[in-house]
Amino acid sequence: MPPTPASPTPASDETRTGLPGFRSWRTVYWFVLGTFIVVVIALALFSRFFA
């Protein structure tokens, strides 16, 4: 009999965030980057309209 393939291992403790909605650190980083970009754009627009 050929050996059976190993089952996929669950995410290690290093990749788990413990945050609801964020299963990996990569999603946390993308969220932070996206939020930063939105805030910078909002500040640029506010300074143009309210200056």
Buried (B, 14 or more C-beta within 10 A) or exposed (E): EEEEEEEEEEEEEEEEBEEEEBEEEEEBEEEEEEEEEEEEEEEEEEEEEEE
